[in-house]
């Protein structure tokens, strides 16, 4: 009997070693993620690769400034190359970062459960010592804000490309809200959290502040407001109430920014209107909606598509969350020109104050998540 048990144990160990080698093939030196800090009981993904700090040091040339892609609120992001030659984006949590172990765990556990072509893919993480590091697939075209708000780079975004980006973002949000195993509210949708692959396809990133909705709950409250000025729905910024319609509001802002090539934050300095949303509304009600369009799109745009997108964007930023469309309806009307759309109303007021740091906050990958207390 003892001999049989010994043989059985040896077989199990060999099987585990083979399984581990197969998992390690993707990223080089990796072992199963067994726990992260005190959150072991909340998340224990047995097959998720934990990448060694030595591998990450080698991949980034010891976090060389030459490999640095950008600086986010949680810490710097570096480009790296794993032992198998795969290029990756490495997000290193700063010791003084706003994102603590809970947010780090949240991001890891959420992305593990999500698989969609319009969501960025998490490949592994490192938790050696005090380090908290996430390793993502590398997006060669960086973040949407890096291109969209730069006059020279923006010229490469013709209307067809922008329309594809709009629809891709919408599909990614729909997956989070309705099609994934979980019902997830992102809570920080913005241009810098949309990454672009080599073909300019969009992928939503940064799930550190995302929340799972259990069952059929429609909305939830929080005492801590997190997010970014210019993208937060008024009910969330002022009352801490968030729902899928909060993400719909953020999507509406993103859509209008993509069409216009202008950022909502800081728009009050333009002399046109207090915000991009107000400016879009003024032009729409006067029958001059196409004037919102980025002048660089004159030669490539489809007028009916542009106007339909502006209409959808204004519907998404309505003051009352119950009046905003769902993402499934947004995608439906974006795909079909035969469906009629209701006329939009004056959008929600702009929330918060804008600072020069926020206006100039453009990075290649991941950027600030701002905590604030509404006035």
C-alpha positions as CSV (number, residue, x, y, z in Angstrom):
1,X,0.0,0.0,0.0
2,X,2.8,2.4,0.9
3,X,4.4,1.7,-2.5
4,X,1.2,2.5,-4.3
5,X,0.7,5.8,-2.4
6,X,4.4,6.8,-3.2
7,X,3.9,6.1,-6.9
8,X,0.7,8.1,-6.9
9,X,2.4,11.1,-5.3
10,X,5.2,10.9,-7.8
11,X,2.7,10.9,-10.7
12,X,0.9,13.9,-9.3
13,X,4.1,15.9,-8.9
14,X,5.2,15.1,-12.5
15,X,1.8,16.1,-13.8
16,X,2.0,19.4,-11.9
17,X,5.5,20.1,-13.2
18,X,4.4,19.5,-16.8
19,X,1.4,21.8,-16.3
20,X,3.7,24.5,-14.8
21,X,6.1,24.3,-17.7
22,X,3.3,24.7,-20.2
23,X,2.0,27.8,-18.3
24,X,5.6,29.2,-18.1
25,X,6.0,28.9,-21.9
26,X,4.1,32.2,-22.4
27,X,6.2,34.5,-20.3
28,X,9.4,32.7,-19.3
29,X,10.1,32.4,-15.6
30,X,6.7,32.0,-13.9
31,X,5.1,30.1,-11.1
32,X,1.4,29.9,-10.0
33,X,0.0,32.9,-8.2
34,X,-0.9,31.6,-4.7
35,X,-1.5,34.7,-2.7
36,X,-0.9,38.4,-2.7
37,X,-0.5,39.9,0.8
38,X,-3.4,39.7,3.2
39,X,-5.9,39.2,0.4
40,X,-5.2,35.5,0.0
41,X,-8.7,34.4,1.0
42,X,-10.3,36.9,-1.5
43,X,-8.4,35.7,-4.5
44,X,-6.5,32.6,-5.2
45,X,-6.1,32.0,-9.0
46,X,-4.1,28.8,-9.1
47,X,-3.1,29.1,-12.8
48,X,-2.1,32.7,-13.0
49,X,1.6,33.3,-13.7
50,X,3.7,35.2,-11.2
51,X,6.7,36.7,-12.9
52,X,9.9,36.9,-11.0
53,X,11.4,40.3,-10.2
54,X,14.7,39.2,-11.8
55,X,12.8,38.6,-15.1
56,X,11.2,42.0,-14.9
57,X,14.5,43.7,-14.2
58,X,16.0,42.0,-17.2
59,X,13.0,42.9,-19.4
60,X,13.2,46.6,-18.5
61,X,16.9,47.0,-18.2
62,X,16.5,47.6,-14.5
63,X,13.6,50.0,-15.1
64,X,15.7,52.2,-17.3
65,X,14.3,55.6,-18.2
66,X,14.9,54.7,-21.9
67,X,12.2,52.0,-21.4
68,X,9.7,54.3,-19.7
69,X,6.4,54.7,-21.5
70,X,4.7,57.1,-19.2
71,X,3.8,58.1,-15.6
72,X,0.5,57.3,-14.1
73,X,-1.1,58.1,-10.8
74,X,-0.2,54.7,-9.6
75,X,3.3,54.7,-10.8
76,X,5.5,54.5,-14.0
77,X,4.9,52.2,-16.9
78,X,7.8,50.6,-18.8
79,X,8.2,48.8,-22.1
80,X,9.8,45.4,-21.6
81,X,10.9,42.3,-23.5
82,X,10.3,38.9,-21.9
83,X,12.8,36.0,-22.3
84,X,10.7,34.5,-25.1
85,X,10.9,37.8,-27.1
86,X,7.4,39.1,-26.3
87,X,7.1,42.8,-25.9
88,X,5.0,43.9,-22.8
89,X,3.9,46.9,-20.9
90,X,5.0,46.8,-17.2
91,X,3.1,48.8,-14.7
92,X,5.0,49.4,-11.5
93,X,3.1,50.5,-8.4
94,X,4.9,53.3,-6.7
95,X,5.5,53.0,-2.9
96,X,3.5,56.2,-2.3
97,X,0.9,55.4,-4.9
98,X,-2.8,56.0,-4.3
99,X,-3.4,52.4,-5.5
100,X,-2.9,50.1,-2.5
101,X,-3.0,46.4,-2.2
102,X,-6.8,46.3,-2.4
103,X,-6.9,48.1,-5.8
104,X,-4.0,46.0,-7.0
105,X,-5.8,42.9,-6.1
106,X,-9.0,44.2,-7.6
107,X,-7.3,44.8,-10.9
108,X,-5.7,41.4,-11.0
109,X,-8.7,39.5,-10.0
110,X,-11.0,41.3,-12.4
111,X,-8.9,41.1,-15.5
112,X,-8.3,37.4,-14.8
113,X,-12.0,36.9,-15.4
114,X,-12.3,39.0,-18.5
115,X,-11.6,38.0,-22.1
116,X,-12.6,40.3,-24.9
117,X,-10.8,41.7,-27.9
118,X,-11.5,45.3,-26.8
119,X,-10.1,44.8,-23.3
120,X,-6.4,44.8,-22.6
121,X,-4.9,41.4,-21.7
122,X,-3.1,41.0,-18.4
123,X,-0.2,38.5,-18.7
124,X,1.1,38.2,-15.2
125,X,2.2,40.1,-12.1
126,X,5.0,40.3,-9.6
127,X,4.6,40.6,-5.8
128,X,8.2,40.0,-4.5
129,X,9.0,42.0,-1.4
130,X,7.3,45.4,-1.6
131,X,6.9,45.3,-5.3
132,X,3.5,45.3,-6.9
133,X,3.9,45.0,-10.7
134,X,1.4,44.2,-13.5
135,X,2.5,42.9,-16.9
136,X,0.2,43.6,-19.8
137,X,0.3,43.0,-23.5
138,X,2.1,45.8,-25.2
139,X,0.1,48.3,-27.3
140,X,2.5,49.9,-29.8
141,X,0.3,52.9,-30.5
142,X,0.0,53.8,-26.8
143,X,-3.1,55.4,-25.4
144,X,-5.8,57.3,-27.2
145,X,-5.1,60.6,-25.6
146,X,-1.4,60.4,-26.7
147,X,-2.6,60.5,-30.3
148,X,-6.0,62.3,-30.2
149,X,-4.9,65.5,-28.5
150,X,-1.6,66.0,-30.4
151,X,-2.1,68.1,-33.6
152,X,0.5,66.1,-35.6
153,X,-0.4,62.6,-34.4
154,X,-4.1,63.3,-34.7
155,X,-3.8,63.7,-38.5
156,X,-3.3,60.0,-38.7
157,X,-6.8,59.4,-37.2
158,X,-9.1,59.6,-40.2
159,X,-12.8,59.2,-39.8
160,X,-12.9,55.5,-40.5
161,X,-10.3,54.9,-37.8
162,X,-12.1,57.1,-35.3
163,X,-15.4,55.4,-36.0
164,X,-13.8,52.0,-35.5
165,X,-12.4,53.2,-32.2
166,X,-15.8,54.5,-31.0
167,X,-17.5,51.2,-31.9
168,X,-14.7,49.1,-30.3
169,X,-14.9,51.0,-27.0
170,X,-18.7,50.6,-27.0
171,X,-18.3,46.8,-27.6
172,X,-15.8,46.6,-24.7
173,X,-18.1,48.4,-22.3
174,X,-21.1,46.3,-23.4
175,X,-19.1,43.2,-22.6
176,X,-18.4,44.5,-19.1
177,X,-22.0,45.5,-18.5
178,X,-23.9,42.6,-20.0
179,X,-21.9,39.9,-21.8
180,X,-19.2,38.9,-19.3
181,X,-19.7,36.4,-16.5
182,X,-19.6,39.4,-14.1
183,X,-21.4,42.7,-14.3
184,X,-18.7,45.3,-14.0
185,X,-18.7,49.1,-13.7
186,X,-15.4,50.5,-14.9
187,X,-15.7,53.8,-13.1
188,X,-12.8,55.5,-14.8
189,X,-13.4,55.4,-18.5
190,X,-11.3,58.1,-20.3
191,X,-9.1,58.5,-23.3
192,X,-5.9,57.6,-21.5
193,X,-7.4,54.3,-20.4
194,X,-8.1,53.3,-24.0
195,X,-5.0,51.7,-25.5
196,X,-4.5,51.2,-29.3
197,X,-2.9,48.1,-30.8
198,X,-0.8,48.0,-34.0
199,X,-3.9,48.2,-36.1
200,X,-5.4,51.1,-34.1
201,X,-8.0,48.8,-32.5
202,X,-9.0,50.1,-29.0
203,X,-8.6,48.1,-25.8
204,X,-10.0,49.4,-22.5
205,X,-7.5,49.2,-19.6
206,X,-6.9,50.0,-15.9
207,X,-9.5,48.2,-13.8
208,X,-8.1,49.2,-10.4
209,X,-11.3,51.2,-9.6
210,X,-13.8,48.8,-11.3
211,X,-16.6,47.3,-9.2
212,X,-18.6,44.1,-9.6
213,X,-22.4,44.4,-9.4
214,X,-23.9,41.3,-7.7
215,X,-27.2,39.9,-9.0
216,X,-29.6,42.4,-10.6
217,X,-28.6,45.4,-8.5
218,X,-29.1,48.6,-10.5
219,X,-26.9,51.0,-8.6
220,X,-24.6,51.4,-5.6
221,X,-23.3,54.1,-3.3
222,X,-19.8,55.0,-2.2
223,X,-18.4,57.5,0.2
224,X,-15.1,57.7,-1.7
225,X,-15.4,59.3,-5.1
226,X,-12.7,58.1,-7.5
227,X,-12.3,59.0,-11.1
228,X,-11.2,61.8,-13.4
229,X,-12.6,65.3,-13.8
230,X,-14.5,65.8,-17.0
231,X,-15.7,62.2,-17.3
232,X,-17.7,61.6,-14.2
233,X,-21.5,61.5,-14.3
234,X,-23.1,64.1,-12.0
235,X,-24.9,61.6,-9.8
236,X,-21.6,59.9,-9.1
237,X,-19.5,63.0,-8.6
238,X,-22.0,64.8,-6.3
239,X,-23.8,61.9,-4.5
240,X,-21.5,58.9,-4.9
241,X,-24.1,56.9,-6.8
242,X,-22.8,54.8,-9.6
243,X,-24.2,52.3,-12.1
244,X,-23.8,51.2,-15.7
245,X,-25.2,54.5,-16.7
246,X,-22.2,56.2,-15.1
247,X,-20.0,54.4,-17.6
248,X,-22.4,55.4,-20.3
249,X,-21.9,59.1,-19.4
250,X,-18.1,58.6,-19.6
251,X,-18.5,57.0,-23.0
252,X,-20.5,59.9,-24.2
253,X,-17.7,62.3,-23.2
254,X,-15.2,60.1,-24.9
255,X,-17.2,59.9,-28.1
256,X,-17.5,63.7,-28.4
257,X,-13.8,64.0,-27.7
258,X,-13.0,61.6,-30.5
259,X,-15.3,63.4,-33.0
260,X,-14.0,66.8,-32.1
261,X,-10.3,66.0,-31.3
262,X,-10.7,68.2,-28.2
263,X,-10.5,67.4,-24.5
264,X,-13.5,68.1,-22.3
265,X,-11.2,69.0,-19.3
266,X,-10.0,72.6,-19.8
267,X,-12.4,73.4,-22.6
268,X,-13.7,76.3,-20.5
269,X,-10.6,78.2,-21.6
270,X,-11.6,78.1,-25.2
271,X,-14.2,81.0,-25.0
272,X,-16.7,78.8,-26.8
273,X,-18.6,77.3,-23.8
274,X,-18.0,76.1,-20.3
275,X,-17.4,72.5,-21.5
276,X,-17.1,70.4,-24.7
277,X,-20.5,69.0,-23.8
278,X,-22.1,72.4,-23.7
279,X,-20.4,73.5,-26.9
280,X,-21.7,70.3,-28.7
281,X,-25.2,71.0,-27.4
282,X,-25.1,74.6,-28.6
283,X,-24.0,73.6,-32.1
284,X,-26.6,70.8,-32.2
285,X,-29.6,72.9,-31.2
286,X,-28.6,75.5,-33.8
287,X,-28.4,72.8,-36.6
288,X,-24.6,73.2,-36.9
289,X,-23.6,69.8,-35.5
290,X,-20.9,69.2,-38.1
291,X,-19.0,72.2,-36.9
292,X,-18.0,70.2,-33.8
293,X,-16.1,67.8,-36.1
294,X,-12.3,68.0,-36.1
295,X,-11.3,70.0,-39.1
296,X,-8.8,67.3,-40.0
297,X,-11.7,65.1,-40.9
298,X,-13.1,67.2,-43.6
299,X,-11.8,65.0,-46.4
300,X,-12.5,61.6,-44.9
301,X,-15.7,62.0,-42.9
302,X,-19.1,60.5,-43.5
303,X,-21.6,63.3,-42.6
304,X,-24.4,61.0,-41.5
305,X,-22.1,58.9,-39.3
306,X,-20.6,62.0,-37.7
307,X,-24.0,63.5,-36.9
308,X,-25.3,60.1,-35.6
309,X,-22.3,59.8,-33.3
310,X,-22.8,63.4,-32.0
311,X,-26.5,62.6,-31.4
312,X,-25.5,59.4,-29.5
313,X,-22.9,61.2,-27.5
314,X,-25.3,63.9,-26.3
315,X,-27.9,61.2,-25.4
316,X,-25.2,59.5,-23.2
317,X,-24.4,62.7,-21.2
318,X,-28.0,63.5,-20.2
319,X,-28.4,64.8,-16.7
320,X,-30.8,62.1,-15.6
321,X,-29.1,58.7,-15.7
322,X,-32.4,56.9,-16.4
323,X,-32.7,58.9,-19.6
324,X,-29.3,57.7,-20.9
325,X,-29.3,54.7,-23.3
326,X,-27.8,51.3,-22.4
327,X,-24.6,50.3,-24.2
328,X,-26.5,47.6,-26.1
329,X,-28.8,50.3,-27.5
330,X,-25.8,52.5,-28.3
331,X,-24.2,49.8,-30.4
332,X,-27.5,49.1,-32.1
333,X,-28.0,52.6,-33.3
334,X,-24.3,53.1,-34.2
335,X,-24.6,50.1,-36.5
336,X,-27.9,51.0,-38.2
337,X,-28.7,54.3,-40.0
338,X,-32.3,53.2,-40.4
339,X,-33.1,53.4,-36.7
340,X,-34.3,56.8,-35.6
341,X,-32.8,58.6,-32.6
342,X,-34.5,60.8,-30.2
343,X,-33.4,64.4,-30.0
344,X,-30.9,65.1,-27.3
345,X,-31.4,67.6,-24.4
346,X,-29.1,70.0,-22.7
347,X,-26.3,67.8,-21.2
348,X,-25.3,67.5,-17.6
349,X,-23.3,70.4,-16.1
350,X,-19.6,70.1,-15.9
351,X,-18.4,68.8,-12.6
352,X,-15.4,70.0,-10.6
353,X,-12.5,72.3,-11.2
354,X,-9.8,71.8,-13.8
355,X,-6.1,72.4,-13.1
356,X,-3.2,72.8,-15.6
357,X,-1.9,69.4,-14.5
358,X,-5.1,67.7,-15.5
359,X,-5.3,69.5,-18.8
360,X,-1.8,68.5,-19.7
361,X,-2.1,65.0,-18.4
362,X,-1.2,63.0,-21.5
363,X,0.7,59.7,-21.2
364,X,1.5,56.7,-23.4
365,X,-0.4,54.2,-21.3
366,X,-1.9,54.6,-17.8
367,X,-2.6,57.9,-16.0
368,X,-4.0,59.4,-12.9
369,X,-7.1,58.3,-11.0
370,X,-8.1,61.3,-9.0
371,X,-9.8,61.2,-5.5
372,X,-11.8,64.3,-4.7
373,X,-14.6,65.5,-2.6
374,X,-17.4,67.3,-4.6
375,X,-18.3,70.8,-3.7
